[in-house]
Amino acid sequence: MEQGIVDLGAGNGILGIGALLLGAPRAVFVEVDPVAADAIEEGLEAQSLSARSRVLRCDVEEASIALAKTSVHMMHSAGAMHVEPWARDHGWRAVKWLDVEFPLPRKYAHQSRRRGFTSAAMWRICPEISMSKTESKSRRVLSDDLF
């Protein structure tokens, strides 16, 4: 089975689109806001990424509970404060294990810089009982570590 990423609460989809541009084989975007979901679809079409993606127009809670069997690895804005409380409210635990300056290549002529960056983070979310002590250690990764 081919793996991919799920961009939960995708907003305009920039993190998931960035992951596709950097080589992720597939992406699923979950966004409840119809205006934002339309923006994701437009962005995917503009980058010729529609065939490798799917936009689910539903609530993050609904989608993540349906998708999760044992755990979810979630990428979100590094400054997000709601991930850990949200997981706790559902009897799960979220541990941030990666912070990264995610490079976004220049794709449009009007952009002045060759490459931009956005701060992103990865969380592992799983039922409280399956989290090990070693998984609770976070680490910082810079773009130089990835490319």
C-alpha positions as CSV (number, residue, x, y, z in Angstrom):
1,M,0.0,0.0,0.0
2,E,1.4,3.4,-1.0
3,Q,1.9,5.7,1.9
4,G,1.2,9.4,1.9
5,I,0.4,12.3,4.2
6,V,-2.8,13.6,5.7
7,D,-3.0,17.4,6.2
8,L,-5.6,17.7,9.0
9,G,-7.2,21.2,9.4
10,A,-5.4,22.0,6.2
11,G,-6.4,25.6,5.8
12,N,-5.1,26.6,2.4
13,G,-3.2,23.4,2.2
14,I,0.3,24.9,2.0
15,L,1.9,22.2,4.2
16,G,0.4,19.3,2.3
17,I,1.1,20.9,-1.1
18,G,4.7,21.5,0.0
19,A,5.0,17.9,1.0
20,L,3.7,16.8,-2.5
21,L,6.1,19.2,-4.2
22,L,9.0,17.7,-2.2
23,G,8.0,14.2,-3.2
24,A,5.3,12.8,-1.0
25,P,3.5,10.2,-3.2
26,R,-0.1,11.1,-2.0
27,A,-1.8,13.6,0.2
28,V,-5.3,13.8,1.8
29,F,-6.4,17.3,2.9
30,V,-9.1,17.5,5.6
31,E,-10.7,20.9,5.8
32,V,-14.2,21.8,7.0
33,D,-14.2,25.5,5.7
34,P,-15.6,25.4,2.1
35,V,-13.6,28.5,1.1
36,A,-10.4,27.0,2.3
37,A,-11.2,23.6,0.7
38,D,-11.8,25.4,-2.6
39,A,-8.4,27.2,-2.2
40,I,-6.7,23.8,-1.7
41,E,-8.3,22.4,-4.8
42,E,-7.3,25.4,-6.8
43,G,-3.7,25.2,-5.5
44,L,-3.5,21.5,-6.3
45,E,-4.8,22.1,-9.8
46,A,-2.4,25.0,-10.4
47,Q,0.5,22.7,-9.4
48,S,-0.8,19.7,-11.4
49,L,-1.1,17.7,-8.1
50,S,-4.8,16.8,-8.2
51,A,-4.2,13.2,-9.3
52,R,-2.0,12.6,-6.2
53,S,-4.4,14.1,-3.7
54,R,-7.9,14.2,-2.3
55,V,-9.7,16.9,-0.4
56,L,-12.1,15.8,2.3
57,R,-14.6,18.4,3.3
58,C,-15.2,17.4,6.9
59,D,-14.3,18.2,10.5
60,V,-10.8,17.2,11.6
61,E,-12.1,15.4,14.7
62,E,-14.5,13.3,12.6
63,A,-11.7,12.5,10.0
64,S,-8.9,11.7,12.5
65,I,-11.0,9.4,14.7
66,A,-12.1,7.5,11.5
67,L,-8.6,7.3,10.1
68,A,-6.8,6.4,13.3
69,K,-6.4,2.7,14.2
70,T,-3.3,2.8,16.4
71,S,-1.7,6.2,15.9
72,V,-1.5,9.3,13.7
73,H,1.5,11.3,12.8
74,M,0.4,14.8,12.2
75,M,2.2,17.8,10.6
76,H,0.9,21.2,11.6
77,S,2.1,24.7,12.1
78,A,4.9,24.6,14.7
79,G,3.1,27.2,16.8
80,A,-0.1,25.2,17.1
81,M,-1.3,25.1,20.7
82,H,-4.4,23.1,20.3
83,V,-3.0,19.7,19.2
84,E,-2.0,18.3,22.6
85,P,-5.2,19.5,24.4
86,W,-7.4,18.1,21.6
87,A,-5.7,14.7,21.8
88,R,-6.1,14.7,25.6
89,D,-9.8,15.5,25.3
90,H,-10.2,12.3,23.3
91,G,-8.2,10.1,25.6
92,W,-5.1,10.1,23.4
93,R,-1.7,11.7,23.9
94,A,0.1,13.9,21.4
95,V,3.9,14.3,21.6
96,K,5.7,16.8,19.4
97,W,8.7,14.9,18.1
98,L,10.0,17.2,15.3
99,D,10.2,20.9,14.6
100,V,11.4,21.9,11.1
101,E,11.8,25.0,8.9
102,F,10.0,23.6,6.0
103,P,11.3,24.9,2.6
104,L,8.8,26.1,0.1
105,P,10.3,26.4,-3.4
106,R,9.4,29.4,-5.5
107,K,6.7,28.5,-8.0
108,Y,5.3,31.8,-9.2
109,A,7.0,34.6,-11.2
110,H,5.8,37.3,-8.7
111,Q,7.6,35.7,-5.8
112,S,10.8,37.6,-5.0
113,R,12.7,34.9,-3.1
114,R,13.9,31.6,-4.6
115,R,12.8,29.7,-1.6
116,G,10.6,30.5,1.4
117,F,10.2,28.7,4.7
118,T,7.4,27.9,7.1
119,S,7.7,26.5,10.6
120,A,6.1,23.1,10.9
121,A,6.1,20.4,13.5
122,M,5.2,16.7,13.7
123,W,3.2,15.1,16.4
124,R,2.6,11.4,17.1
125,I,-0.9,11.0,18.5
126,C,-2.0,7.6,19.9
127,P,-4.0,6.1,22.7
128,E,-2.4,7.0,26.1
129,I,-1.4,3.4,26.9
130,S,0.7,2.9,23.8
131,M,3.1,5.8,24.2
132,S,6.6,4.8,25.2
133,K,9.0,7.0,27.2
134,T,11.5,7.2,24.3
135,E,8.8,8.6,22.0
136,S,8.3,11.6,24.2
137,K,11.6,13.2,23.4
138,S,11.4,16.1,20.9
139,R,14.1,17.1,18.5
140,R,14.8,20.1,16.4
141,V,15.6,19.6,12.7
142,L,16.7,22.4,10.4
143,S,16.2,22.4,6.6
144,D,19.9,21.5,6.2
145,D,19.2,18.2,7.9
146,L,16.5,17.4,5.3
147,F,18.1,18.6,2.0
